[in-house]
Amino acid sequence: MRRSFRSLAPCLALAALALAAPPLFGQTVSSPDGRNAVTVALNEGRLTWSLTRDGRPLILPSTLGFAFRGAPTLRDSLRIADSTRGSRDLWWTQPWGEVARVREHYNELAVTVQETSATARRFTLRVRAFDDGIGFRYELPQQPNLAAFEISDELTEFNLADNAHTWWIPSNWAREDRSEMLYSSGPVSVLDSVQTPLTMQTTDGRTFMVIHEANLVDYARMFLRGTRTESRMLTAALAPMADGVKVRGHTPLETPWRTVQVADKATQLAPSLLGLNLNPPNALESTDWIHPMKYVGIWWGMHIGTMTWSSGPKHGATTEHAERYIDFAAANGFGGVLVEGWNTGWDGDWIANREAFSFTQAYPDYDLKAVAEYAHRKGVRLIVHNETSGGIQNYERQLDTAFALYRSLGLDAIKSGYVTDLTSEGHSHYSQYMVEHYRKVIQAAARSHIMLDVHEPMHDTGERRTWPNMMSREGSRGQEYNAWSGDGGNPPEHETILFFTRLLAGPMDFTPGIFDLLERSSGHPHRNDEPRVRTTLAKQLALYVVLYSPLQMAADLPENYQGQPAFQFIRDVAVDWDTTRVIDGRIGDYVVVARRERGGQTWFLGAITDEERRTFDLPLSFLTPGRRYVAEIYADGPNANWADNPLPVTISRRAVTSATRLHMVLAPGGGQAIRIRPAR
């Protein structure tokens, strides 16, 4: 009897401890293929989430919650109130995109928690697990003790299991260059405050992750704040409004999705569809008026100093210049012509004088109605430019009148701009105030059947699924920096990083196609410390395939394309795709991409490299077996390199099939562009 009692004593003690300890709740939802698994747990009164792939931890338990101005933090003393599960599997078609058809396939877990305190506030964490990543969001229902609110911080954590290597740009919502910076790289432990998408590779090289957000509506943009310690903890950091509040509103509230894309290889990250699948379906009754296109424009001349936005002897936006560009577009099969500097407000300090912009009144030397009619006769779209300089109220006051004018003239495309640090009201460029503004413009444009290309934008969070008139945007350091940047321009590696970082959010209007790579307007060869395009000419062609945008600009002056055989590739290349295949790539080193045009059987291939010369033996197994094709190849010419011999291009043709392997040689800073069409 004594021996039996002694053997039971440890069991009774453990049972007593279990009764005394707070209950630990944990539920897991896995992706349809079973590889990605998110566990939602309740530990010591706090709700946490974690992520594994093939059973290997990627994100360790990370706390969730909110801090409010004038109210207690919503994070502690929580209990489980409810949980539900669901799943979905359907295919949907994009009006335009990197792929035509998208599969939306996920398993879902929704966990509702409630405070055990007298306030009894509650929220739901909704998690969706896809084969290519996961997303979660907060849902705050209408409730007595959480009606009106002011969020001072979102307490979402990303507790990384590994000191992964990252590619990032810093976040500072008051800095002049916004998102237009060169990328840095290093381990998570060195991060301070960075923008998303944040691309990471685990130290063993087995897994790539991308942290971002989806369906950003009536909320502030999320950045990530690191601790710069070995803890590898990242926390959400929201952009503030002028009074310091991050998000102001009333319940019910659904936050944007916090997303983690996961892949075994860098080449599997693109095309990125996770964010699209976390946005609502198309809200437009018809998309027949939305047309991807190539365009030229009165733009590059301003950046290299041969034209001005302001009025005067070098004013670029004149009726005469516009009609010349329209003639060029019509002769070369381009869909549109952009005219910047057409409207009054550019004279003087146009950033300080942001309230002076008119979006209906043209300068005397530009006849908007006549140019619009001339473009229509030529079968070319006139793309209107709306630079706001951050004068948001000034723009919104004129929005309905301006859009009504454009529609009356048959103008259905706008390039807008927001060259500013803070708005005229003092809000961050990425604040809730600006998120609401951008969405207001998208919806107003949709009502007027206007397509949008936004520069200095809010970052892309997949809203193009719901509002496909939101076609393209800048949102990173583009071609213009090669014209005047004080650091000499974009380095040769820049575009090989953009493909695996910024372009994972969505299309980018990078404005490729510069052919005048050495002389430019200065009349003398460039020194390497001067601003210039740091690519070969063949790489400029390849960028049309690699850097996706449904609106692609042939950015150089029309005269620089005259007599250039390589210009034929820009004439031919598609801008809307049925299928995309990333064949090879390494972040910061090289990318090889093949895309098949929408509604056709022609493929286009683009390959780019950094400052290193590279060779590839490329299998064409993506072609249809049994069909014969002709490959039209635009390759770096003999001894080409970005530094002092960027112009040579060798153009050749050869018969190919799905069994062919193409030997490709890329010069330092070079590239190769190929059109592969069915043989006649």
C-alpha positions, 0 to 999 in steps of 0.5 A: 500500500505504501509503495502504491501511494508513493508511486501515485504521488508524482501523478497527483502533483502533476494533476494539481499543477495542471489544474492550477495552470492556465489552459493552453489552447492550440489549433492548427490549420494547414495548406491544402498540400499539408506543407505550410501550417499555422498554429494559433495558441493561447498562452498565459492569456495572450493569443499567438501565431506560429508558422512551420513548413514541412514541420520545420519552424519558420515563425516562432510563437508571436504575440497579437493585439492592439494598443489604443489611445485613451483605452487599455491595450487589447492583448492580455487576459484573453480567453477562447470564445469560439473557433470555426474552420472552412476551405475554398477551391476555385479558379478565377480569370484576371482581366489582365496580368502575369497569368490569365487563370488563378487558383484560389485554394486555401484552408481557413481557421477563425479563432475568436477571443474575449477579455476576461476583464470587465471590458470583455472586448473581443476580436477574431483572428482569421487565418488562411493557409495556401500552398504558396503562403499564409495570411491572417487578419484581425476582425473587430466586431461592433461591441459596447466597449469598443465602438469608436477607437484610435489605434496607436500601435498594432502589436503583431509580431513576426518572431523569426526562427532563423537569422535569415538573409534579407533584402530591404529598403528602410522605412521612414515615413517622413524621408524625401525619397519615399520608396525610391531607394537602393536595396540593402541586404543582411541578416534579420538581426541588423534590421531597424525599420524596413518596408514590405515586401521584405524578402528573406532566405533562411541561412540553410538556403532551403526556404524563401519567405516574403512578408507583406500585406494584402487588401489595404483599406481604411487603415495605415500602411504596415512597415516592419521594425526590428530590434537589431539584436539576435532575437530576430523579432520583427513587429508591425509599425504603422504609418502615422497621421499628423496627430500621431494616431495610426488608425481612427475609426469605428467597429466593425473593422477588418484589418489588412491581411498580414501575409507570408509567402513561402517557397523552396526556391527564389524562382517560385516566388514569382508570379506572386498570387497570394495577395491577389487571392486575399482581395475581394473579387472584381467590383466592376460590371465590365472591364471591356474598357481596360486595355494593357498597352505600350506607350511613349511620352513627353517625359524623359526629356524633362529628366535629361534637361532638354525639356521642362514641365514649366512654361517657357522656351523649353516647355515640353507639353506643347500641341506641336510636340504632342502631335509629333509623339502621337504620330510616332506612336501610331507609326509604331503600333503603340497604344498611348502617348503620355504628356506631362506638364500640360496643366497650369501649376508647374511654374516656380516651386511646384512642390511648395505651390501644390495648391496651384495645380489645375487639372483642367486648365492647360497652358496656352501652348497646349490645346487639350481638346485638339490634341485629344481629337488628333490622338483619336484620329490616329488611333492612339490614347492620350494619357493625362498627367495629374501631379498633385505634389501632395496637395490632396485636398486641392486634387480631391476638390477638382477630381469629379470635374477633371474626370468628367472633362477627361471622359467628355474628351474620350480620355481613359488613362491617367498617370498621377504623381505624389512627389511629396514627403508629407501631405499639405495637412501633415500626414505621412505619405503612407498614413490611413488618410492617404490610403483612403485618398488613393482608394477614393481616386481608384473608385472615382476613376472606375466610375469614369472608365479611367485606367490609372498608373500611379507614381509615388504611390501607396504600395500594391496590396493586390487591390487590382483584383477588385479594381482592375483599372488600377493598372500599374505604379512606380513605388520603387527606384525606377529609370528616372534615377539614371538621368540625374541621381547624385549616386550615378544611377541604378547599379547593374544589380538593381533590376535583379533585386527588384524582380524578387522584392518590389515586383512581388507586390505587383506591376511596376512602371519602371519605364525601360527602353533607353537607347541613348546609353552613352551620349545623352544630352551632355554631348560627351561620353559619360564618366562612371560617376555621372548619372547614366543608364548602367545596362547594355542595350540588350538588357533594356530590351529584356526588361520589358519581359522581366519587369512586369507592367500592363502599361509599358513605356518606351521611355527614350526620345523618339529620335533615339529609336530612329534607325535602330533595328533593336527597336523592333523588339519593343514594337513586338513585345506583348504586355499582357500574359497568359502564362509566366515561367521563371526559369532561373534566377538568384536574387541580386545576380540574374533572372531568366523569365519566359512569358506567353502572350494572352490570346496567342502562342508567341513566347517572349523571354528576358534574361538579365544579369548584374555586373558579372558576365554569365552563360546559360544553356536554356531548355525550351521545354515550356514550348508546345511539344511537336510544334516548330517555332522561330526564335528572334534573338536580341543578344549582347554583341561582341565585347559588350558591357555596361561600363564602356561598350553598352550599345552592341546588339546581335540580332539573329533568328533560328528554328527551335522546338521544345527539345532545343537548348539555347546557349545564352551569353550575357555581357556584364550588366547585360541581357538578352531578349527573345521572341519565340513565335510559331513557324509559319 
